[in-house]
Amino acid sequence: MEKLVNIEDLSKIREIFGAEDRNLRLLEKEFKVNISLKSHGVLIKGKASNTEEAANFLKKMLDLSKEGLVFDREELAQYLGTNAQGPEVFRIPQSKPIEQEGIRVFAAHKKFVYPKTHGQTEYVRAMRDYDIVFSIGPAGTGKTYLAMAMAVNFLINKKAGRIILTRPAIEAGESLGFLPGDLYEKLGPYLRPLYDALYDMMQPETIEEYIETGVIEVAPLAYMRGRTLNNAFIILDEAQNCTAEQLKMFITRFGFDSKAVITGDITQTDLPGGKPLGLMEGINILKRIEDIKFISLSRKDVVRHPLVQKIIQAYEDSYREKTA
Protein backbone atom coordinates (compact mmCIF):
# COMPACT_ATOMS: atom_id res chain seq x y z
CA MET A 1 0.00 0.00 0.00
CA GLU A 2 1.11 3.56 -0.72
CA LYS A 3 -0.04 6.73 1.02
CA LEU A 4 0.98 10.32 0.30
CA VAL A 5 1.00 12.77 3.18
CA ASN A 6 0.66 16.23 1.68
CA ILE A 7 2.88 18.89 3.22
CA GLU A 8 2.33 22.53 2.30
CA ASP A 9 5.54 23.82 3.88
CA LEU A 10 8.35 21.48 2.81
CA SER A 11 10.77 23.36 5.08
CA LYS A 12 9.15 21.44 7.95
CA ILE A 13 10.52 18.21 6.51
CA ARG A 14 14.04 18.98 7.67
CA GLU A 15 12.79 19.64 11.20
CA ILE A 16 10.85 16.37 11.25
CA PHE A 17 13.38 14.11 9.52
CA GLY A 18 16.27 15.48 11.58
CA ALA A 19 19.98 15.69 10.85
CA GLU A 20 21.06 13.19 8.20
CA ASP A 21 17.46 11.87 8.14
CA ARG A 22 17.97 10.08 11.46
CA ASN A 23 14.36 10.54 12.50
CA LEU A 24 13.24 9.20 9.12
CA ARG A 25 15.25 5.99 9.62
CA LEU A 26 13.77 5.60 13.09
CA LEU A 27 10.23 5.96 11.75
CA GLU A 28 10.89 3.45 8.97
CA LYS A 29 12.27 0.93 11.45
CA GLU A 30 9.46 1.37 13.94
CA PHE A 31 6.61 1.14 11.44
CA LYS A 32 8.30 -1.28 9.02
CA VAL A 33 7.65 1.01 6.05
CA ASN A 34 9.63 2.90 3.41
CA ILE A 35 9.38 6.70 3.45
CA SER A 36 10.50 8.98 0.61
CA LEU A 37 10.22 12.68 -0.11
CA LYS A 38 8.12 13.75 -3.11
CA SER A 39 7.42 17.15 -4.64
CA HIS A 40 4.19 17.63 -2.70
CA GLY A 41 4.83 15.66 0.44
CA VAL A 42 6.01 12.35 1.82
CA LEU A 43 5.24 8.95 0.27
CA ILE A 44 4.87 6.00 2.64
CA LYS A 45 4.97 2.39 1.39
CA GLY A 46 4.29 -0.78 3.35
CA LYS A 47 1.56 -3.03 4.70
CA ALA A 48 -1.81 -1.27 4.87
CA SER A 49 -2.02 -1.10 8.68
CA ASN A 50 1.60 -0.02 9.08
CA THR A 51 1.29 2.62 6.36
CA GLU A 52 -1.86 4.06 7.92
CA GLU A 53 -0.29 4.22 11.39
CA ALA A 54 2.87 5.82 10.04
CA ALA A 55 0.85 8.42 8.14
CA ASN A 56 -1.22 9.31 11.21
CA PHE A 57 1.89 9.60 13.34
CA LEU A 58 3.61 11.80 10.76
CA LYS A 59 0.56 14.10 10.62
CA LYS A 60 0.71 14.53 14.40
CA MET A 61 4.38 15.42 14.12
CA LEU A 62 3.54 18.00 11.46
CA ASP A 63 0.87 19.56 13.67
CA LEU A 64 3.31 19.86 16.55
CA SER A 65 6.06 21.25 14.32
CA LYS A 66 3.68 24.06 13.30
CA GLU A 67 3.44 24.95 17.00
CA GLY A 68 7.22 25.27 17.15
CA LEU A 69 8.31 21.85 18.37
CA VAL A 70 11.57 20.47 16.97
CA PHE A 71 12.06 16.72 17.41
CA ASP A 72 15.43 15.32 18.33
CA ARG A 73 16.10 11.62 17.85
CA GLU A 74 16.04 10.78 21.57
CA GLU A 75 12.71 12.51 22.07
CA LEU A 76 11.21 10.82 19.06
CA ALA A 77 12.38 7.42 20.32
CA GLN A 78 10.57 8.10 23.58
CA TYR A 79 7.39 9.02 21.71
CA LEU A 80 7.58 5.87 19.65
CA GLY A 81 7.72 3.69 22.74
CA THR A 82 10.81 1.78 21.66
CA ASN A 83 10.66 -0.11 24.95
CA ALA A 84 9.09 -3.10 23.13
CA GLN A 85 5.53 -1.99 23.92
CA GLY A 86 4.83 -1.63 20.24
CA PRO A 87 3.70 1.27 18.06
CA GLU A 88 0.19 1.31 19.56
CA VAL A 89 1.43 3.30 22.57
CA PHE A 90 2.73 6.37 20.76
CA ARG A 91 3.15 9.21 23.15
CA ILE A 92 2.63 12.08 20.77
CA PRO A 93 0.16 13.90 23.02
CA GLN A 94 -3.48 13.51 22.08
CA SER A 95 -4.21 16.69 24.02
CA LYS A 96 -3.26 20.16 22.89
CA PRO A 97 0.23 21.47 23.63
CA ILE A 98 0.83 22.69 27.13
CA GLU A 99 0.58 26.30 25.98
CA GLN A 100 -3.10 25.67 25.23
CA GLU A 101 -3.54 23.95 28.59
CA GLY A 102 -2.65 27.23 30.26
CA ILE A 103 1.16 27.08 30.07
CA ARG A 104 3.46 28.68 27.55
CA VAL A 105 7.17 28.89 28.24
CA PHE A 106 9.45 30.88 25.97
CA ALA A 107 12.87 29.33 26.53
CA ALA A 108 16.36 29.52 25.11
CA HIS A 109 16.13 26.19 23.31
CA LYS A 110 12.43 25.29 23.13
CA LYS A 111 9.51 27.44 22.13
CA PHE A 112 7.19 25.75 24.58
CA VAL A 113 7.01 22.85 27.00
CA TYR A 114 4.10 20.43 26.98
CA PRO A 115 3.03 17.20 28.73
CA LYS A 116 3.98 14.05 26.86
CA THR A 117 1.86 11.46 28.68
CA HIS A 118 -1.61 11.24 30.18
CA GLY A 119 -0.19 11.39 33.71
CA GLN A 120 1.84 14.48 32.90
CA THR A 121 -1.23 16.15 31.40
CA GLU A 122 -3.14 15.55 34.64
CA TYR A 123 -0.17 16.93 36.55
CA VAL A 124 -0.15 20.13 34.48
CA ARG A 125 -3.88 20.62 34.95
CA ALA A 126 -3.52 20.07 38.69
CA MET A 127 -0.83 22.76 38.96
CA ARG A 128 -3.04 25.13 37.03
CA ASP A 129 -6.18 24.47 39.08
CA TYR A 130 -4.91 23.82 42.64
CA ASP A 131 -2.80 25.94 44.99
CA ILE A 132 -0.99 22.96 46.54
CA VAL A 133 -0.04 19.90 44.49
CA PHE A 134 1.86 16.76 45.51
CA SER A 135 3.51 14.94 42.59
CA ILE A 136 4.78 11.45 43.43
CA GLY A 137 6.56 9.25 40.92
CA PRO A 138 9.83 7.65 39.81
CA ALA A 139 12.79 9.39 38.21
CA GLY A 140 12.27 10.68 34.69
CA THR A 141 8.56 11.42 34.90
CA GLY A 142 9.00 15.19 34.61
CA LYS A 143 8.00 16.07 38.16
CA THR A 144 10.55 18.84 38.59
CA TYR A 145 10.78 19.91 34.95
CA LEU A 146 7.06 20.49 34.46
CA ALA A 147 6.80 22.25 37.82
CA MET A 148 9.61 24.55 36.71
CA ALA A 149 7.80 25.20 33.42
CA MET A 150 4.67 26.21 35.29
CA ALA A 151 6.65 28.40 37.67
CA VAL A 152 8.35 30.25 34.82
CA ASN A 153 5.00 30.66 33.10
CA PHE A 154 3.46 32.17 36.22
CA LEU A 155 6.40 34.54 36.57
CA ILE A 156 6.47 35.83 32.99
CA ASN A 157 2.68 36.21 32.97
CA LYS A 158 2.79 38.11 36.28
CA LYS A 159 0.67 35.51 38.07
CA ALA A 160 3.45 35.18 40.66
CA GLY A 161 5.94 37.76 41.81
CA ARG A 162 8.80 35.32 42.42
CA ILE A 163 9.92 31.71 42.17
CA ILE A 164 11.25 29.86 45.21
CA LEU A 165 13.03 26.55 44.61
CA THR A 166 14.06 24.41 47.53
CA ARG A 167 15.05 20.89 48.48
CA PRO A 168 16.38 19.19 51.61
CA ALA A 169 20.18 18.89 51.76
CA ILE A 170 20.49 15.23 52.61
CA GLU A 171 23.87 13.51 52.39
CA ALA A 172 23.14 10.72 49.90
CA GLY A 173 25.88 8.43 51.14
CA GLU A 174 28.38 11.29 51.15
CA SER A 175 29.60 13.73 53.77
CA LEU A 176 29.09 17.46 53.31
CA GLY A 177 31.93 18.13 55.71
CA PHE A 178 34.54 16.75 53.34
CA LEU A 179 33.39 18.84 50.40
CA PRO A 180 35.45 21.97 49.65
CA GLY A 181 34.18 25.53 49.94
CA ASP A 182 31.73 27.47 52.07
CA LEU A 183 28.15 26.46 52.85
CA TYR A 184 26.74 27.53 49.47
CA GLU A 185 29.50 25.74 47.57
CA LYS A 186 28.91 22.60 49.63
CA LEU A 187 25.17 22.74 48.91
CA GLY A 188 25.65 23.46 45.20
CA PRO A 189 25.53 19.80 44.07
CA TYR A 190 22.22 19.29 45.89
CA LEU A 191 20.61 22.30 44.24
CA ARG A 192 22.12 21.69 40.79
CA PRO A 193 19.12 19.81 39.33
CA LEU A 194 16.93 22.83 40.06
CA TYR A 195 19.37 25.14 38.31
CA ASP A 196 19.59 22.76 35.34
CA ALA A 197 15.82 22.84 34.79
CA LEU A 198 15.73 26.59 35.27
CA TYR A 199 18.46 27.25 32.71
CA ASP A 200 16.54 25.14 30.19
CA MET A 201 13.59 27.52 30.57
CA MET A 202 15.16 30.97 30.56
CA GLN A 203 18.16 32.86 29.23
CA PRO A 204 21.20 32.74 31.58
CA GLU A 205 21.51 36.51 31.88
CA THR A 206 17.83 36.78 32.87
CA ILE A 207 18.24 34.08 35.51
CA GLU A 208 21.32 35.77 36.97
CA GLU A 209 19.50 39.09 37.16
CA TYR A 210 16.47 37.49 38.83
CA ILE A 211 18.63 35.66 41.37
CA GLU A 212 20.51 38.85 42.24
CA THR A 213 17.27 40.76 42.77
CA GLY A 214 15.52 37.94 44.65
CA VAL A 215 12.89 37.29 41.99
CA ILE A 216 14.25 33.73 41.82
CA GLU A 217 15.53 32.08 44.99
CA VAL A 218 17.21 28.69 45.17
CA ALA A 219 17.92 27.59 48.72
CA PRO A 220 18.02 24.54 51.00
CA LEU A 221 14.81 23.69 52.83
CA ALA A 222 16.19 24.75 56.23
CA TYR A 223 16.23 28.36 54.98
CA MET A 224 12.42 28.35 54.71
CA ARG A 225 11.91 28.19 58.47
CA GLY A 226 10.20 31.20 60.04
CA ARG A 227 9.11 32.72 56.73
CA THR A 228 5.73 33.41 55.12
CA LEU A 229 5.86 32.92 51.35
CA ASN A 230 3.35 35.25 49.68
CA ASN A 231 2.86 35.89 45.94
CA ALA A 232 5.26 33.10 44.98
CA PHE A 233 5.43 29.88 43.02
CA ILE A 234 7.22 27.49 45.36
CA ILE A 235 8.70 24.12 44.41
CA LEU A 236 9.87 21.65 47.05
CA ASP A 237 11.92 19.04 45.19
CA GLU A 238 13.09 15.63 46.47
CA ALA A 239 10.49 15.76 49.23
CA GLN A 240 11.04 12.06 50.00
CA ASN A 241 14.11 13.26 51.92
CA CYS A 242 12.01 15.41 54.26
CA THR A 243 11.26 14.41 57.81
CA ALA A 244 7.68 14.81 58.99
CA GLU A 245 8.70 17.96 60.85
CA GLN A 246 10.38 19.47 57.80
CA LEU A 247 7.40 18.86 55.54
CA LYS A 248 5.02 20.38 58.09
CA MET A 249 7.32 23.38 58.40
CA PHE A 250 7.34 23.85 54.62
CA ILE A 251 3.59 23.49 54.13
CA THR A 252 2.87 26.01 56.87
CA ARG A 253 5.08 28.62 55.13
CA PHE A 254 2.42 28.83 52.42
CA GLY A 255 1.10 32.39 52.04
CA PHE A 256 -1.47 34.38 50.08
CA ASP A 257 -1.51 34.40 46.26
CA SER A 258 0.97 31.52 46.13
CA LYS A 259 1.21 28.05 44.63
CA ALA A 260 3.25 25.18 46.03
CA VAL A 261 4.32 22.01 44.25
CA ILE A 262 5.87 19.18 46.27
CA THR A 263 7.66 16.49 44.26
CA GLY A 264 9.13 13.20 45.42
CA ASP A 265 10.05 9.61 44.64
CA ILE A 266 9.20 7.43 47.62
CA THR A 267 11.45 4.63 46.33
CA GLN A 268 14.63 6.73 46.54
CA THR A 269 14.82 8.21 50.02
CA ASP A 270 18.19 9.15 51.52
CA LEU A 271 16.94 9.66 55.06
CA PRO A 272 19.46 8.17 57.50
CA GLY A 273 18.82 5.36 59.95
CA GLY A 274 15.68 4.08 58.28
CA LYS A 275 13.63 7.11 59.35
CA PRO A 276 10.01 7.04 58.15
CA LEU A 277 9.27 9.21 55.15
CA GLY A 278 7.80 12.53 56.15
CA LEU A 279 6.35 12.71 52.66
CA MET A 280 4.19 9.62 53.15
CA GLU A 281 3.07 10.76 56.58
CA GLY A 282 2.19 14.16 55.16
CA ILE A 283 0.17 12.64 52.35
CA ASN A 284 -1.78 10.45 54.78
CA ILE A 285 -2.56 13.46 56.97
CA LEU A 286 -3.45 15.87 54.17
CA LYS A 287 -5.29 13.56 51.76
CA ARG A 288 -8.66 14.48 53.29
CA ILE A 289 -8.26 18.14 52.29
CA GLU A 290 -10.12 18.57 49.01
CA ASP A 291 -8.22 21.71 47.99
CA ILE A 292 -4.90 19.81 47.86
CA LYS A 293 -4.30 17.68 44.77
CA PHE A 294 -2.23 14.47 44.75
CA ILE A 295 -0.82 13.23 41.44
CA SER A 296 0.74 9.78 41.08
CA LEU A 297 3.06 9.31 38.12
CA SER A 298 4.31 5.86 37.08
CA ARG A 299 6.89 4.25 34.80
CA LYS A 300 4.42 4.87 31.94
CA ASP A 301 5.14 8.58 32.38
CA VAL A 302 8.93 8.24 32.13
CA VAL A 303 10.32 10.31 29.27
CA ARG A 304 13.97 9.38 29.48
CA HIS A 305 15.83 6.61 27.66
CA PRO A 306 13.44 3.66 27.09
CA LEU A 307 15.68 1.49 29.32
CA VAL A 308 14.70 3.62 32.33
CA GLN A 309 11.16 2.23 32.17
CA LYS A 310 12.54 -1.31 32.15
CA ILE A 311 14.84 -0.53 35.09
CA ILE A 312 11.96 0.90 37.12
CA GLN A 313 9.84 -2.15 36.31
CA ALA A 314 12.64 -4.49 37.41
CA TYR A 315 12.93 -2.74 40.77
CA GLU A 316 9.15 -2.81 41.23
CA ASP A 317 9.06 -6.54 40.48
CA SER A 318 11.92 -7.16 42.92
CA TYR A 319 10.17 -5.21 45.66
CA ARG A 320 6.93 -7.14 45.17
CA GLU A 321 8.81 -10.45 45.36
CA LYS A 322 10.45 -9.45 48.64
CA THR A 323 7.18 -8.33 50.22
CA ALA A 324 5.06 -11.21 48.89
C-alpha positions as CSV (number, residue, x, y, z in Angstrom):
1,M,0.0,0.0,0.0
2,E,1.1,3.6,-0.7
3,K,0.0,6.7,1.0
4,L,1.0,10.3,0.3
5,V,1.0,12.8,3.2
6,N,0.7,16.2,1.7
7,I,2.9,18.9,3.2
8,E,2.3,22.5,2.3
9,D,5.5,23.8,3.9
10,L,8.3,21.5,2.8
11,S,10.8,23.4,5.1
12,K,9.1,21.4,7.9
13,I,10.5,18.2,6.5
14,R,14.0,19.0,7.7
15,E,12.8,19.6,11.2
16,I,10.8,16.4,11.3
17,F,13.4,14.1,9.5
18,G,16.3,15.5,11.6
19,A,20.0,15.7,10.9
20,E,21.1,13.2,8.2
21,D,17.5,11.9,8.1
22,R,18.0,10.1,11.5
23,N,14.4,10.5,12.5
24,L,13.2,9.2,9.1
25,R,15.3,6.0,9.6
26,L,13.8,5.6,13.1
27,L,10.2,6.0,11.7
28,E,10.9,3.4,9.0
29,K,12.3,0.9,11.4
30,E,9.5,1.4,13.9
31,F,6.6,1.1,11.4
32,K,8.3,-1.3,9.0
33,V,7.7,1.0,6.0
34,N,9.6,2.9,3.4
35,I,9.4,6.7,3.4
36,S,10.5,9.0,0.6
37,L,10.2,12.7,-0.1
38,K,8.1,13.8,-3.1
39,S,7.4,17.2,-4.6
40,H,4.2,17.6,-2.7
41,G,4.8,15.7,0.4
42,V,6.0,12.3,1.8
43,L,5.2,9.0,0.3
44,I,4.9,6.0,2.6
45,K,5.0,2.4,1.4
46,G,4.3,-0.8,3.3
47,K,1.6,-3.0,4.7
48,A,-1.8,-1.3,4.9
49,S,-2.0,-1.1,8.7
50,N,1.6,0.0,9.1
51,T,1.3,2.6,6.4
52,E,-1.9,4.1,7.9
53,E,-0.3,4.2,11.4
54,A,2.9,5.8,10.0
55,A,0.8,8.4,8.1
56,N,-1.2,9.3,11.2
57,F,1.9,9.6,13.3
58,L,3.6,11.8,10.8
59,K,0.6,14.1,10.6
60,K,0.7,14.5,14.4
61,M,4.4,15.4,14.1
62,L,3.5,18.0,11.5
63,D,0.9,19.6,13.7
64,L,3.3,19.9,16.6
65,S,6.1,21.2,14.3
66,K,3.7,24.1,13.3
67,E,3.4,24.9,17.0
68,G,7.2,25.3,17.2
69,L,8.3,21.8,18.4
70,V,11.6,20.5,17.0
71,F,12.1,16.7,17.4
72,D,15.4,15.3,18.3
73,R,16.1,11.6,17.9
74,E,16.0,10.8,21.6
75,E,12.7,12.5,22.1
76,L,11.2,10.8,19.1
77,A,12.4,7.4,20.3
78,Q,10.6,8.1,23.6
79,Y,7.4,9.0,21.7
80,L,7.6,5.9,19.6
81,G,7.7,3.7,22.7
82,T,10.8,1.8,21.7
83,N,10.7,-0.1,24.9
84,A,9.1,-3.1,23.1
85,Q,5.5,-2.0,23.9
86,G,4.8,-1.6,20.2
87,P,3.7,1.3,18.1
88,E,0.2,1.3,19.6
89,V,1.4,3.3,22.6
90,F,2.7,6.4,20.8
91,R,3.1,9.2,23.2
92,I,2.6,12.1,20.8
93,P,0.2,13.9,23.0
94,Q,-3.5,13.5,22.1
95,S,-4.2,16.7,24.0
96,K,-3.3,20.2,22.9
97,P,0.2,21.5,23.6
98,I,0.8,22.7,27.1
99,E,0.6,26.3,26.0
100,Q,-3.1,25.7,25.2
101,E,-3.5,24.0,28.6
102,G,-2.6,27.2,30.3
103,I,1.2,27.1,30.1
104,R,3.5,28.7,27.5
105,V,7.2,28.9,28.2
106,F,9.5,30.9,26.0
107,A,12.9,29.3,26.5
108,A,16.4,29.5,25.1
109,H,16.1,26.2,23.3
110,K,12.4,25.3,23.1
111,K,9.5,27.4,22.1
112,F,7.2,25.7,24.6
113,V,7.0,22.9,27.0
114,Y,4.1,20.4,27.0
115,P,3.0,17.2,28.7
116,K,4.0,14.0,26.9
117,T,1.9,11.5,28.7
118,H,-1.6,11.2,30.2
119,G,-0.2,11.4,33.7
120,Q,1.8,14.5,32.9
121,T,-1.2,16.2,31.4
122,E,-3.1,15.5,34.6
123,Y,-0.2,16.9,36.6
124,V,-0.2,20.1,34.5
125,R,-3.9,20.6,35.0
126,A,-3.5,20.1,38.7
127,M,-0.8,22.8,39.0
128,R,-3.0,25.1,37.0
129,D,-6.2,24.5,39.1
130,Y,-4.9,23.8,42.6
131,D,-2.8,25.9,45.0
132,I,-1.0,23.0,46.5
133,V,0.0,19.9,44.5
134,F,1.9,16.8,45.5
135,S,3.5,14.9,42.6
136,I,4.8,11.5,43.4
137,G,6.6,9.2,40.9
138,P,9.8,7.7,39.8
139,A,12.8,9.4,38.2
140,G,12.3,10.7,34.7
141,T,8.6,11.4,34.9
142,G,9.0,15.2,34.6
143,K,8.0,16.1,38.2
144,T,10.6,18.8,38.6
145,Y,10.8,19.9,34.9
146,L,7.1,20.5,34.5
147,A,6.8,22.2,37.8
148,M,9.6,24.5,36.7
149,A,7.8,25.2,33.4
150,M,4.7,26.2,35.3
151,A,6.7,28.4,37.7
152,V,8.3,30.3,34.8
153,N,5.0,30.7,33.1
154,F,3.5,32.2,36.2
155,L,6.4,34.5,36.6
156,I,6.5,35.8,33.0
157,N,2.7,36.2,33.0
158,K,2.8,38.1,36.3
159,K,0.7,35.5,38.1
160,A,3.5,35.2,40.7
161,G,5.9,37.8,41.8
162,R,8.8,35.3,42.4
163,I,9.9,31.7,42.2
164,I,11.2,29.9,45.2
165,L,13.0,26.5,44.6
166,T,14.1,24.4,47.5
167,R,15.1,20.9,48.5
168,P,16.4,19.2,51.6
169,A,20.2,18.9,51.8
170,I,20.5,15.2,52.6
171,E,23.9,13.5,52.4
172,A,23.1,10.7,49.9
173,G,25.9,8.4,51.1
174,E,28.4,11.3,51.2
175,S,29.6,13.7,53.8
176,L,29.1,17.5,53.3
177,G,31.9,18.1,55.7
178,F,34.5,16.8,53.3
179,L,33.4,18.8,50.4
180,P,35.4,22.0,49.7
181,G,34.2,25.5,49.9
182,D,31.7,27.5,52.1
183,L,28.2,26.5,52.8
184,Y,26.7,27.5,49.5
185,E,29.5,25.7,47.6
186,K,28.9,22.6,49.6
187,L,25.2,22.7,48.9
188,G,25.7,23.5,45.2
189,P,25.5,19.8,44.1
190,Y,22.2,19.3,45.9
191,L,20.6,22.3,44.2
192,R,22.1,21.7,40.8
193,P,19.1,19.8,39.3
194,L,16.9,22.8,40.1
195,Y,19.4,25.1,38.3
196,D,19.6,22.8,35.3
197,A,15.8,22.8,34.8
198,L,15.7,26.6,35.3
199,Y,18.5,27.2,32.7
200,D,16.5,25.1,30.2
201,M,13.6,27.5,30.6
202,M,15.2,31.0,30.6
203,Q,18.2,32.9,29.2
204,P,21.2,32.7,31.6
205,E,21.5,36.5,31.9
206,T,17.8,36.8,32.9
207,I,18.2,34.1,35.5
208,E,21.3,35.8,37.0
209,E,19.5,39.1,37.2
210,Y,16.5,37.5,38.8
211,I,18.6,35.7,41.4
212,E,20.5,38.9,42.2
213,T,17.3,40.8,42.8
214,G,15.5,37.9,44.6
215,V,12.9,37.3,42.0
216,I,14.2,33.7,41.8
217,E,15.5,32.1,45.0
218,V,17.2,28.7,45.2
219,A,17.9,27.6,48.7
220,P,18.0,24.5,51.0
221,L,14.8,23.7,52.8
222,A,16.2,24.8,56.2
223,Y,16.2,28.4,55.0
224,M,12.4,28.4,54.7
225,R,11.9,28.2,58.5
226,G,10.2,31.2,60.0
227,R,9.1,32.7,56.7
228,T,5.7,33.4,55.1
229,L,5.9,32.9,51.4
230,N,3.4,35.2,49.7
231,N,2.9,35.9,45.9
232,A,5.3,33.1,45.0
233,F,5.4,29.9,43.0
234,I,7.2,27.5,45.4
235,I,8.7,24.1,44.4
236,L,9.9,21.6,47.0
237,D,11.9,19.0,45.2
238,E,13.1,15.6,46.5
239,A,10.5,15.8,49.2
240,Q,11.0,12.1,50.0
241,N,14.1,13.3,51.9
242,C,12.0,15.4,54.3
243,T,11.3,14.4,57.8
244,A,7.7,14.8,59.0
245,E,8.7,18.0,60.8
246,Q,10.4,19.5,57.8
247,L,7.4,18.9,55.5
248,K,5.0,20.4,58.1
249,M,7.3,23.4,58.4
250,F,7.3,23.9,54.6
251,I,3.6,23.5,54.1
252,T,2.9,26.0,56.9
253,R,5.1,28.6,55.1
254,F,2.4,28.8,52.4
255,G,1.1,32.4,52.0
256,F,-1.5,34.4,50.1
257,D,-1.5,34.4,46.3
258,S,1.0,31.5,46.1
259,K,1.2,28.0,44.6
260,A,3.3,25.2,46.0
261,V,4.3,22.0,44.2
262,I,5.9,19.2,46.3
263,T,7.7,16.5,44.3
264,G,9.1,13.2,45.4
265,D,10.1,9.6,44.6
266,I,9.2,7.4,47.6
267,T,11.5,4.6,46.3
268,Q,14.6,6.7,46.5
269,T,14.8,8.2,50.0
270,D,18.2,9.2,51.5
271,L,16.9,9.7,55.1
272,P,19.5,8.2,57.5
273,G,18.8,5.4,60.0
274,G,15.7,4.1,58.3
275,K,13.6,7.1,59.4
276,P,10.0,7.0,58.2
277,L,9.3,9.2,55.2
278,G,7.8,12.5,56.2
279,L,6.3,12.7,52.7
280,M,4.2,9.6,53.2
281,E,3.1,10.8,56.6
282,G,2.2,14.2,55.2
283,I,0.2,12.6,52.3
284,N,-1.8,10.5,54.8
285,I,-2.6,13.5,57.0
286,L,-3.5,15.9,54.2
287,K,-5.3,13.6,51.8
288,R,-8.7,14.5,53.3
289,I,-8.3,18.1,52.3
290,E,-10.1,18.6,49.0
291,D,-8.2,21.7,48.0
292,I,-4.9,19.8,47.9
293,K,-4.3,17.7,44.8
294,F,-2.2,14.5,44.7
295,I,-0.8,13.2,41.4
296,S,0.7,9.8,41.1
297,L,3.1,9.3,38.1
298,S,4.3,5.9,37.1
299,R,6.9,4.3,34.8
300,K,4.4,4.9,31.9
301,D,5.1,8.6,32.4
302,V,8.9,8.2,32.1
303,V,10.3,10.3,29.3
304,R,14.0,9.4,29.5
305,H,15.8,6.6,27.7
306,P,13.4,3.7,27.1
307,L,15.7,1.5,29.3
308,V,14.7,3.6,32.3
309,Q,11.2,2.2,32.2
310,K,12.5,-1.3,32.2
311,I,14.8,-0.5,35.1
312,I,12.0,0.9,37.1
313,Q,9.8,-2.2,36.3
314,A,12.6,-4.5,37.4
315,Y,12.9,-2.7,40.8
316,E,9.1,-2.8,41.2
317,D,9.1,-6.5,40.5
318,S,11.9,-7.2,42.9
319,Y,10.2,-5.2,45.7
320,R,6.9,-7.1,45.2
321,E,8.8,-10.4,45.4
322,K,10.4,-9.4,48.6
323,T,7.2,-8.3,50.2
324,A,5.1,-11.2,48.9
